[in-house]
Amino acid sequence: MRKYTKAEKSWMKYDIANSAYFVVITTAIFPIYYKSVATEAGISTANSTAYLGYTISIATFILAMLGPILGSFADFKNMRRKFFSFFFLLGSLSTIGLVLVPNDQWLLLLFIYTLSAIGARGANLFYDAYLVDVTEREHMDDLSAKGFALGYIGSVVPFILSISIIILSQMGVIPLSVGTASKIAFLITAIWWILFTIPLLKNVQQKHWIERKPRIVANSFKELKKTFLEIKQHKGILLFLIAYFFYIDGVGTIISMSTAYGTDVGLGATDLIIALLAVQIVAAPFALLFGRLARKYGAKQMIYVGIIIYIIVCVYAVFLYTVVDFWILAMLVASAQGGIQALSRSFFAQMVPKEKSNSFFGFYNVFGRFAAVSGPILVGAMSQLTGNSSFGVFSLIILFIIGFVILLFVPDPRKQQTA
């Protein structure tokens, strides 16, 4: 880490901060806790999974609608920090709010979860755009991959602490119910998120911007229109966004609904949590490997590799019957999820104008978030229609195939720069 600047280190530390949320809240403990609350309320297994999918879709739809507008505002001088701070506080404070929801209020629980998800994903929009401020184009793949790797490694700490409290409560070692132990995990996550965000707030500055103008609202919409027209003129950027729309939909859906799916196929909470912990540990070196290989073969080629692995995951999900099968599936996901996300971020950052990075990342967010609307709905609908969650996961294969094909037509910015 010594070769990185203070700004680069501080930027990477935010991956440690928000990864705890996405592991503990989005992927691991919250879905299990929610499923137990919904079951106690008399909601069927298939319906509770579907309601969680619909909730994720609502949250991502809201953010997708706001992304480009907020991005055009944030490209003005000194605005990026303000928007980042707002969404960071919304997310972290809403995570604390999950602790205060009564154990029998499953609908209120989903509502607070929606606010926390909007905050977490909204903050990421501005965090991703900071990549052009902290490093140069040739280092973006490496820095983005390192950030994801640090996120996986760092999030293991609050994850282990959280699941230890839950397991000890199950064993009766500590006088807490599993529900109370889960709420303590939510609090730990929020505190962790806040602490590791401080370095970014202190050391990362917006270096590329558009000068602020009078009538900032009207001018923001003008910049939004200009960005939209620029994207239409840049065929490579537009094609990448369309490809990203499809393949990242499948990635995000698998991440956000993996534990709910595991519960549906009969896996116990302990097996799920241990598998998810292993995913975090294994994903870190694979994220670094993707970044290293991207230096040699290019980010685009490694994104292809990630998509192929996810296609295998979708097919294998149909044949998932035992704990061993789930472990195989989990390791396949671990080998690709960090790399494909990190390199998608850096690949796009290399293509966009630095001074308008937030506007462009606003559209990046739109395509990613709107994609995340359709994926959970697809899984939820297929699960309800067939009565089998495995077919819901398998249905995601079409998204990866479409994304792969469209990506074939996207120019590689590294080759263009060399030429």
Secondary structure, DSSP 8 states (H G I E B T S, - for coil): -TTS-HHHHHHHHHHHHHHHIIIIIIIIHHHHHHHHHHHHTT--HHHHHHHHHHHHHHHHHHHHHHHHHHHHHHTBTTTHHHHHHHHHHHHHHHHHHHHHS-TT-HHHHHHHHHHHHHHHHHHHHHHHHTHHHHS-GGGHHHHHHHHHHHHHHHHHHHHHHHHHHHHHHHHTSSS--HHHHHHHHHHHHHHHHHHHHHHHHHH----S-B---SSHHHHHHHHHHHHHHHHHH-HHHHHHHHHHHHHHHHHHHHHHHHHHHHHHTT--HHHHHHHHHHHHHHHHHHHHHHHHHHHHH-HHHHHHHHHHHHHHHHHHHTT--SHHHHHHHHHHHHHHHHHHHHHHHHHHHHHS-GGGHHHHHHHHHHHHHHHHHHHHHHHHHHHHHHS-HHHHHHTTHHHHHHHHHHHTTS--HHHHHH-
